[in-house]
Amino acid sequence: MAEGDSTPPVFLVDRLPGGEEAVLDGEEARHAVTVRRTRPGERLTLSDGAGGIADCVVESVHPGREPRLGLRLLDRRHEPAPALRVTLAQALAKGDRGELAVELATEAGVDAVLPWRAARSVARWDDGPRGAKALARWRATARAAAKQARRGRLPDVREPVTTAQLADVLAEAELALVLDSEAPRGLADVTLPAEGELVLVVGPEGGVTADEAAAFAAAGALGVRLGRSVLRTSTAGAVALGALGALTDRWR
């Protein structure tokens, strides 16, 4: 669904208020006041990122160095987790390609993102401050995209894994799929599970190596193609998620 002006914006909180009145403060309130210029009488939605959602109306706006909004709760609801959860194992990509992949996948409904240190990944996340900053950017991207998409659940962006660690994850999944433009079977040809975890592997721009493909196949993963065209690492995951949404009950 495309964004419209009539859709209340989403603001993330650590926990939903228990009463009928609440105060939104911190960075979320700063964004509401200085960026969105929220006014009394407007509606907004609070989300705890774990399925808890509260619809609110703004009763007061307090700008300044520590802006805050006074809210009145109108309704509470819970967005259940999907029976079939999709984890995207996304190869590290150069520049902002990785963040774009996370953004698009979040908008497409991914439940978790697993950064993968693929052999042909140009980007290299070390275990020090640079790697921590890169992971923080992916997590911030997922958070912003979830708010933009009006999601009640934030995807879990996990710590990066090696190929061997990813193979272990694939072996534990209900189904593991590796996107491969040269695979003999298409995504629509695979029998998809109704529940559990489906892990979707997207390789780097240079593709998955023979050793990586062998490790994934040994873990039970299937190679699948999406169509005739070759997609970039930044877009393949989102396209696959869209197909999975239509082929399963995830969009129902």
C-alpha positions in Angstrom: 0.0 0.0 0.0 1.4 3.4 -0.9 1.8 6.0 1.7 -1.0 8.5 2.0 -1.5 11.7 3.9 -4.5 10.2 5.7 -2.5 7.4 7.3 -1.3 8.3 10.8 2.5 8.2 11.2 4.1 5.6 13.4 6.4 6.4 16.4 8.4 3.7 18.2 8.4 3.4 22.0 10.0 0.9 24.3 6.6 0.0 25.7 3.0 1.0 25.2 1.4 3.2 27.8 -0.9 1.4 30.2 -3.4 4.1 30.8 -5.6 6.3 28.6 -3.1 9.2 28.6 0.6 9.2 27.5 3.6 11.4 26.8 5.8 11.0 23.8 9.3 12.4 24.4 12.9 11.8 23.3 14.0 11.6 19.7 10.5 10.4 18.5 8.9 13.6 20.0 11.7 15.7 18.4 10.9 14.2 15.0 7.2 14.7 15.5 7.6 18.4 16.5 10.5 19.6 14.4 10.2 17.5 11.2 6.5 16.5 11.0 5.3 19.7 12.7 2.6 17.7 14.5 -0.3 19.8 15.9 -3.0 19.1 18.5 -5.9 17.1 17.1 -3.8 15.1 14.7 -3.6 11.3 15.1 -0.6 9.1 15.4 0.2 5.5 16.1 2.6 4.2 18.8 4.3 0.9 18.3 6.5 -1.1 20.6 8.1 -2.9 17.6 6.9 -6.3 18.9 3.3 -6.2 17.6 1.8 -3.9 20.2 0.0 -0.9 18.6 -1.8 2.1 20.1 -3.8 4.6 18.1 -3.7 8.1 19.7 -4.8 11.7 19.2 -2.4 14.6 20.1 -3.8 16.7 22.8 -0.9 19.0 23.4 2.5 19.9 21.8 5.4 21.2 23.8 8.4 22.3 21.7 11.7 23.5 23.0 15.0 21.8 23.9 13.1 18.7 25.2 10.0 18.5 23.1 7.1 16.3 24.1 3.6 15.5 23.0 0.6 14.9 25.3 -1.5 12.0 23.9 -4.8 10.4 24.5 -5.2 6.7 23.6 -8.0 5.8 21.3 -7.4 2.1 20.7 -5.0 -0.7 21.4 -4.4 -3.8 19.2 -1.8 -6.5 18.6 -0.3 -7.5 15.3 0.4 -11.2 15.4 3.7 -12.6 14.1 3.2 -14.4 10.8 3.0 -18.2 10.9 5.7 -18.4 8.2 8.6 -16.1 9.2 11.1 -15.1 6.5 14.8 -14.4 7.4 16.9 -12.7 4.8 20.5 -13.7 4.8 21.9 -10.7 2.9 25.5 -10.6 1.7 27.4 -7.5 2.7 27.4 -5.0 -0.2 29.6 -2.0 -1.0 28.5 1.5 -0.4 24.8 2.0 0.4 23.7 -1.1 -1.4 23.4 -3.1 1.8 21.3 -0.5 3.5 19.1 -0.2 0.4 18.6 -4.0 0.6 17.6 -3.8 4.2 15.2 -0.9 3.5 13.4 -2.6 0.7 13.2 -5.9 2.5 11.8 -4.2 5.6 9.1 -2.5 3.5 8.4 -5.9 1.9 7.8 -7.5 5.3 11.0 -9.4 6.2 11.0 -10.7 9.8 14.7 -10.8 10.3 17.9 -9.9 8.5 21.2 -11.8 8.8 24.2 -10.0 7.4 26.4 -12.5 5.7 30.2 -12.2 5.1 30.3 -13.8 1.7 33.5 -14.6 0.0 32.9 -12.1 -2.9 31.5 -9.3 -0.7 33.5 -6.2 -1.4 32.4 -4.7 1.9 34.2 -6.2 5.0 32.9 -5.7 8.4 35.6 -6.3 11.0 34.8 -7.1 14.7 35.8 -3.6 15.8 34.2 -0.2 15.7 33.8 0.0 11.9 31.9 -3.3 11.9 29.7 -2.1 14.8 29.0 1.2 13.0 28.0 -0.7 9.8 25.7 -3.0 11.8 24.2 0.1 13.5 23.4 1.6 10.1 21.6 -1.5 9.0 19.6 -1.5 12.2 18.7 2.2 11.9 17.7 1.6 8.3 15.4 -1.2 9.3 13.9 0.9 12.1 13.2 3.9 9.8 11.8 1.7 7.0 9.5 -0.1 9.5 8.1 3.2 10.6 7.7 4.4 7.0 5.8 1.2 6.1 3.6 1.5 9.2 4.7 -1.9 10.5 3.8 -3.1 14.0 6.9 -5.3 14.2 10.5 -4.4 13.7 12.7 -6.9 11.8 15.5 -8.3 13.9 18.8 -7.3 12.3 21.3 -9.9 13.8 25.0 -10.0 14.2 26.9 -10.9 10.9 27.7 -14.5 10.2 30.3 -16.4 8.2 29.4 -18.9 5.5 29.9 -21.8 8.0 27.6 -20.1 10.5 25.0 -19.4 7.9 25.0 -23.0 6.8 24.1 -24.0 10.4 21.2 -21.5 10.3 20.0 -23.0 7.0 20.1 -26.5 8.4 17.8 -25.5 11.2 15.2 -23.7 9.0 12.0 -25.2 7.8 13.1 -24.3 4.3 16.2 -22.6 3.0 16.3 -21.0 -0.5 19.4 -19.6 -2.3 18.6 -17.1 -5.0 20.4 -18.1 -8.2 19.6 -16.8 -11.6 20.9 -20.0 -13.2 19.0 -22.4 -10.9 16.8 -25.0 -12.8 13.8 -24.4 -10.6 11.8 -21.2 -10.1 10.5 -20.0 -6.8 6.9 -20.9 -7.8 8.0 -24.5 -8.4 9.0 -25.0 -4.8 6.5 -26.4 -2.2 6.5 -23.7 0.5 5.8 -24.4 4.2 2.8 -22.9 5.9 4.7 -22.1 9.1 8.2 -22.1 10.7 11.2 -20.2 9.4 12.1 -19.7 5.8 15.6 -18.5 5.2 16.3 -16.6 1.9 19.9 -16.2 0.9 20.9 -13.3 -1.4 24.5 -13.3 -2.5 26.8 -10.4 -3.4 27.1 -8.8 -6.8 29.8 -11.3 -7.7 27.6 -14.2 -6.9 27.8 -17.2 -4.6 31.1 -19.2 -5.0 31.1 -22.9 -5.7 32.3 -23.7 -2.2 29.5 -21.6 -0.7 26.9 -23.2 -2.9 28.1 -26.7 -1.9 28.0 -25.8 1.8 24.4 -24.5 1.5 23.3 -27.5 -0.5 24.8 -29.8 2.1 22.7 -27.9 4.7 19.6 -28.7 2.7 19.1 -25.4 0.9 17.6 -25.2 -2.6 18.7 -23.0 -5.4 15.8 -21.0 -7.0 15.5 -18.3 -9.6 13.0 -15.4 -9.6 12.7 -14.9 -13.4 14.6 -14.4 -16.5 16.4 -11.2 -15.5 19.3 -10.9 -13.1 18.6 -8.7 -10.1 21.1 -6.8 -8.0 21.8 -7.8 -4.5 20.0 -4.7 -3.2 16.7 -5.6 -4.9 16.6 -9.4 -5.1 15.5 -9.9 -1.5 12.5 -7.5 -1.7 11.4 -9.0 -5.0 11.5 -12.5 -3.5 9.6 -11.4 -0.4 6.9 -10.0 -2.7 6.6 -13.3 -4.5 6.5 -15.2 -1.1 3.8 -12.9 0.1 1.6 -13.8 -2.9 2.5 -17.5 -2.9 1.8 -18.1 0.8 -0.6 -16.7 3.4 1.7 -14.0 4.5 -0.3 -11.3 2.8 -3.7 -12.6 3.9 
